[in-house]
Amino acid sequence: MTDKELMELAQKARGKSYSPYSHFRVGAALLTKSGKVYTGCNIENAAFTPTICAERTAIFKAVSEGEKEFEALAIVGGREGETAAFTAPCGVCRQVIAEFCPKDFKILLGDPDQFRSYTLAALFPYSFSGNEFN
Ligand SMILES: [Zn+2]
């Protein structure tokens, strides 16, 4: 699986977005260490709070299937009817990514034709780790 292929799967997942309120459509594709890909899209709700982002949809799908080791996450987003624009994960999603992924985890942002690779550490240098409980 190349980075471009993972971006293409995120782009395809973007097509499933349910975003009648923001009209901002996002798709994500999560590559596991075992080579499987879980995709997700943002799913909005009239009450707003139950809305979930594409990244968390993909991660929660994977974890609910027993996967907890991940290689890379591709994210493609943009306004409805427009080509993808550079879309970074929100803070909540960064915290969820940090729950399961190491600091050098690869996150691809952009669109399948033009994207950049970041590490989780670059996008989220300080996270709540759970060690705070000790
Ligand atoms: Zn998010």
py3Dmol code that shows the C-alpha trace and the ligand (Angstrom):
import py3Dmol

protein = """\
ATOM      1  CA  MET A   1       0.000   0.000   0.000  1.00  0.00           C
ATOM      2  CA  THR A   2       1.568   3.268  -1.097  1.00  0.00           C
ATOM      3  CA  ASP A   3       0.834   6.605   0.553  1.00  0.00           C
ATOM      4  CA  LYS A   4      -0.966   7.689  -2.618  1.00  0.00           C
ATOM      5  CA  GLU A   5      -3.167   4.580  -2.571  1.00  0.00           C
ATOM      6  CA  LEU A   6      -4.072   5.285   1.062  1.00  0.00           C
ATOM      7  CA  MET A   7      -4.946   8.878   0.120  1.00  0.00           C
ATOM      8  CA  GLU A   8      -7.141   7.557  -2.707  1.00  0.00           C
ATOM      9  CA  LEU A   9      -9.030   5.367  -0.220  1.00  0.00           C
ATOM     10  CA  ALA A  10      -9.539   8.411   2.040  1.00  0.00           C
ATOM     11  CA  GLN A  11     -10.802  10.348  -0.962  1.00  0.00           C
ATOM     12  CA  LYS A  12     -13.246   7.548  -1.756  1.00  0.00           C
ATOM     13  CA  ALA A  13     -14.425   7.471   1.887  1.00  0.00           C
ATOM     14  CA  ARG A  14     -15.029  11.209   1.671  1.00  0.00           C
ATOM     15  CA  GLY A  15     -17.771  10.394  -0.798  1.00  0.00           C
ATOM     16  CA  LYS A  16     -19.717   8.679   2.000  1.00  0.00           C
ATOM     17  CA  SER A  17     -19.663  11.770   4.255  1.00  0.00           C
ATOM     18  CA  TYR A  18     -22.966  12.662   5.903  1.00  0.00           C
ATOM     19  CA  SER A  19     -22.543  16.403   6.397  1.00  0.00           C
ATOM     20  CA  PRO A  20     -25.856  18.192   5.693  1.00  0.00           C
ATOM     21  CA  TYR A  21     -25.075  20.951   8.205  1.00  0.00           C
ATOM     22  CA  SER A  22     -21.455  21.974   7.601  1.00  0.00           C
ATOM     23  CA  HIS A  23     -21.265  20.754   3.990  1.00  0.00           C
ATOM     24  CA  PHE A  24     -17.648  19.937   4.802  1.00  0.00           C
ATOM     25  CA  ARG A  25     -16.910  16.412   3.667  1.00  0.00           C
ATOM     26  CA  VAL A  26     -14.052  14.421   5.139  1.00  0.00           C
ATOM     27  CA  GLY A  27     -12.757  10.923   4.509  1.00  0.00           C
ATOM     28  CA  ALA A  28     -10.047   9.005   6.310  1.00  0.00           C
ATOM     29  CA  ALA A  29      -8.197   5.770   5.632  1.00  0.00           C
ATOM     30  CA  LEU A  30      -6.334   4.002   8.408  1.00  0.00           C
ATOM     31  CA  LEU A  31      -3.679   1.424   7.531  1.00  0.00           C
ATOM     32  CA  THR A  32      -3.048  -1.197  10.202  1.00  0.00           C
ATOM     33  CA  LYS A  33       0.288  -2.909  10.824  1.00  0.00           C
ATOM     34  CA  SER A  34      -1.380  -6.110   9.598  1.00  0.00           C
ATOM     35  CA  GLY A  35      -2.035  -4.434   6.237  1.00  0.00           C
ATOM     36  CA  LYS A  36      -5.779  -3.910   6.510  1.00  0.00           C
ATOM     37  CA  VAL A  37      -7.389  -0.561   5.814  1.00  0.00           C
ATOM     38  CA  TYR A  38     -10.324   0.870   7.751  1.00  0.00           C
ATOM     39  CA  THR A  39     -12.005   3.891   6.249  1.00  0.00           C
ATOM     40  CA  GLY A  40     -14.277   6.478   7.795  1.00  0.00           C
ATOM     41  CA  CYS A  41     -16.188   9.620   7.000  1.00  0.00           C
ATOM     42  CA  ASN A  42     -17.574  12.443   9.082  1.00  0.00           C
ATOM     43  CA  ILE A  43     -21.137  11.807  10.224  1.00  0.00           C
ATOM     44  CA  GLU A  44     -23.056  14.839  11.430  1.00  0.00           C
ATOM     45  CA  ASN A  45     -26.183  15.056  13.569  1.00  0.00           C
ATOM     46  CA  ALA A  46     -28.926  17.645  13.963  1.00  0.00           C
ATOM     47  CA  ALA A  47     -28.000  17.919  17.640  1.00  0.00           C
ATOM     48  CA  PHE A  48     -24.370  18.614  16.623  1.00  0.00           C
ATOM     49  CA  THR A  49     -22.724  17.046  19.704  1.00  0.00           C
ATOM     50  CA  PRO A  50     -23.180  13.451  18.467  1.00  0.00           C
ATOM     51  CA  THR A  51     -21.284  14.329  15.283  1.00  0.00           C
ATOM     52  CA  ILE A  52     -18.157  12.284  14.681  1.00  0.00           C
ATOM     53  CA  CYS A  53     -15.153  13.006  12.507  1.00  0.00           C
ATOM     54  CA  ALA A  54     -13.860  10.754   9.742  1.00  0.00           C
ATOM     55  CA  GLU A  55     -10.653  10.000  11.614  1.00  0.00           C
ATOM     56  CA  ARG A  56     -12.412   8.739  14.729  1.00  0.00           C
ATOM     57  CA  THR A  57     -14.889   6.747  12.646  1.00  0.00           C
ATOM     58  CA  ALA A  58     -11.972   4.902  11.024  1.00  0.00           C
ATOM     59  CA  ILE A  59     -10.090   4.386  14.291  1.00  0.00           C
ATOM     60  CA  PHE A  60     -13.159   3.217  16.197  1.00  0.00           C
ATOM     61  CA  LYS A  61     -14.098   0.827  13.398  1.00  0.00           C
ATOM     62  CA  ALA A  62     -10.595  -0.663  13.530  1.00  0.00           C
ATOM     63  CA  VAL A  63     -10.423  -0.912  17.319  1.00  0.00           C
ATOM     64  CA  SER A  64     -13.886  -2.458  17.443  1.00  0.00           C
ATOM     65  CA  GLU A  65     -12.580  -5.157  15.095  1.00  0.00           C
ATOM     66  CA  GLY A  66      -9.634  -5.904  17.369  1.00  0.00           C
ATOM     67  CA  GLU A  67      -6.975  -3.793  15.646  1.00  0.00           C
ATOM     68  CA  LYS A  68      -4.759  -1.624  17.834  1.00  0.00           C
ATOM     69  CA  GLU A  69      -1.528  -1.249  15.868  1.00  0.00           C
ATOM     70  CA  PHE A  70      -1.493   1.260  13.073  1.00  0.00           C
ATOM     71  CA  GLU A  71       0.893   2.300  10.345  1.00  0.00           C
ATOM     72  CA  ALA A  72      -0.580   5.457   8.815  1.00  0.00           C
ATOM     73  CA  LEU A  73      -3.687   7.604   8.535  1.00  0.00           C
ATOM     74  CA  ALA A  74      -4.705   9.522   5.410  1.00  0.00           C
ATOM     75  CA  ILE A  75      -7.184  12.394   5.623  1.00  0.00           C
ATOM     76  CA  VAL A  76      -8.928  14.094   2.696  1.00  0.00           C
ATOM     77  CA  GLY A  77     -11.453  16.872   3.291  1.00  0.00           C
ATOM     78  CA  GLY A  78     -13.055  19.872   1.726  1.00  0.00           C
ATOM     79  CA  ARG A  79     -16.272  21.728   1.124  1.00  0.00           C
ATOM     80  CA  GLU A  80     -19.073  19.883  -0.652  1.00  0.00           C
ATOM     81  CA  GLY A  81     -18.837  20.197  -4.397  1.00  0.00           C
ATOM     82  CA  GLU A  82     -15.222  21.283  -4.273  1.00  0.00           C
ATOM     83  CA  THR A  83     -11.996  19.395  -4.626  1.00  0.00           C
ATOM     84  CA  ALA A  84     -10.192  18.460  -1.462  1.00  0.00           C
ATOM     85  CA  ALA A  85      -8.396  21.132   0.501  1.00  0.00           C
ATOM     86  CA  PHE A  86      -5.665  20.693   3.071  1.00  0.00           C
ATOM     87  CA  THR A  87      -7.530  19.378   6.118  1.00  0.00           C
ATOM     88  CA  ALA A  88      -5.803  18.587   9.401  1.00  0.00           C
ATOM     89  CA  PRO A  89      -7.381  16.514  12.189  1.00  0.00           C
ATOM     90  CA  CYS A  90      -9.196  18.367  14.963  1.00  0.00           C
ATOM     91  CA  GLY A  91      -7.885  18.359  18.508  1.00  0.00           C
ATOM     92  CA  VAL A  92     -10.231  15.622  19.673  1.00  0.00           C
ATOM     93  CA  CYS A  93      -9.096  13.334  16.865  1.00  0.00           C
ATOM     94  CA  ARG A  94      -5.435  14.087  17.615  1.00  0.00           C
ATOM     95  CA  GLN A  95      -6.036  12.963  21.196  1.00  0.00           C
ATOM     96  CA  VAL A  96      -7.693   9.747  19.971  1.00  0.00           C
ATOM     97  CA  ILE A  97      -4.829   9.094  17.535  1.00  0.00           C
ATOM     98  CA  ALA A  98      -2.391   9.610  20.441  1.00  0.00           C
ATOM     99  CA  GLU A  99      -4.227   6.948  22.444  1.00  0.00           C
ATOM    100  CA  PHE A 100      -3.263   4.249  19.961  1.00  0.00           C
ATOM    101  CA  CYS A 101      -0.305   5.514  17.951  1.00  0.00           C
ATOM    102  CA  PRO A 102       3.332   6.313  18.678  1.00  0.00           C
ATOM    103  CA  LYS A 103       4.853   9.759  18.252  1.00  0.00           C
ATOM    104  CA  ASP A 104       6.347   8.793  14.863  1.00  0.00           C
ATOM    105  CA  PHE A 105       2.965   7.636  13.481  1.00  0.00           C
ATOM    106  CA  LYS A 106       2.474   8.847   9.899  1.00  0.00           C
ATOM    107  CA  ILE A 107      -0.410  11.189   9.045  1.00  0.00           C
ATOM    108  CA  LEU A 108      -0.996  12.133   5.392  1.00  0.00           C
ATOM    109  CA  LEU A 109      -2.832  15.377   4.631  1.00  0.00           C
ATOM    110  CA  GLY A 110      -3.953  16.915   1.354  1.00  0.00           C
ATOM    111  CA  ASP A 111      -5.421  15.112  -1.622  1.00  0.00           C
ATOM    112  CA  PRO A 112      -4.248  12.080  -3.613  1.00  0.00           C
ATOM    113  CA  ASP A 113      -2.391  14.263  -6.118  1.00  0.00           C
ATOM    114  CA  GLN A 114      -0.715  16.577  -3.638  1.00  0.00           C
ATOM    115  CA  PHE A 115      -0.203  15.599  -0.041  1.00  0.00           C
ATOM    116  CA  ARG A 116       2.301  15.898   2.772  1.00  0.00           C
ATOM    117  CA  SER A 117       3.387  13.453   5.417  1.00  0.00           C
ATOM    118  CA  TYR A 118       3.537  14.482   9.078  1.00  0.00           C
ATOM    119  CA  THR A 119       4.293  12.674  12.300  1.00  0.00           C
ATOM    120  CA  LEU A 120       1.860  12.639  15.186  1.00  0.00           C
ATOM    121  CA  ALA A 121       4.537  14.429  17.237  1.00  0.00           C
ATOM    122  CA  ALA A 122       4.586  17.297  14.731  1.00  0.00           C
ATOM    123  CA  LEU A 123       0.797  17.713  14.795  1.00  0.00           C
ATOM    124  CA  PHE A 124       0.296  16.995  18.499  1.00  0.00           C
ATOM    125  CA  PRO A 125       3.468  17.541  20.505  1.00  0.00           C
ATOM    126  CA  TYR A 126       1.774  17.497  23.905  1.00  0.00           C
ATOM    127  CA  SER A 127      -1.032  15.099  24.641  1.00  0.00           C
ATOM    128  CA  PHE A 128      -2.859  13.870  27.688  1.00  0.00           C
ATOM    129  CA  SER A 129      -1.259  10.463  28.126  1.00  0.00           C
ATOM    130  CA  GLY A 130      -3.052   8.935  31.075  1.00  0.00           C
ATOM    131  CA  ASN A 131       0.169   8.980  33.108  1.00  0.00           C
ATOM    132  CA  GLU A 132      -1.327  12.029  34.774  1.00  0.00           C
ATOM    133  CA  PHE A 133      -3.458   9.628  36.834  1.00  0.00           C
ATOM    134  CA  ASN A 134      -0.390   8.241  38.638  1.00  0.00           C
TER     135      ASN A 134
END
"""
ligand_1 = """\
1
ZN
Zn -11.871 15.319 14.520
"""
view = py3Dmol.view(width=600, height=400)
view.addModel(protein, "pdb")
view.setStyle({"model": 0}, {"cartoon": {"style": "trace"}})
view.addModel(ligand_1, "xyz")
view.setStyle({"model": 1}, {"stick": {}})
view.zoomTo()
view.show()
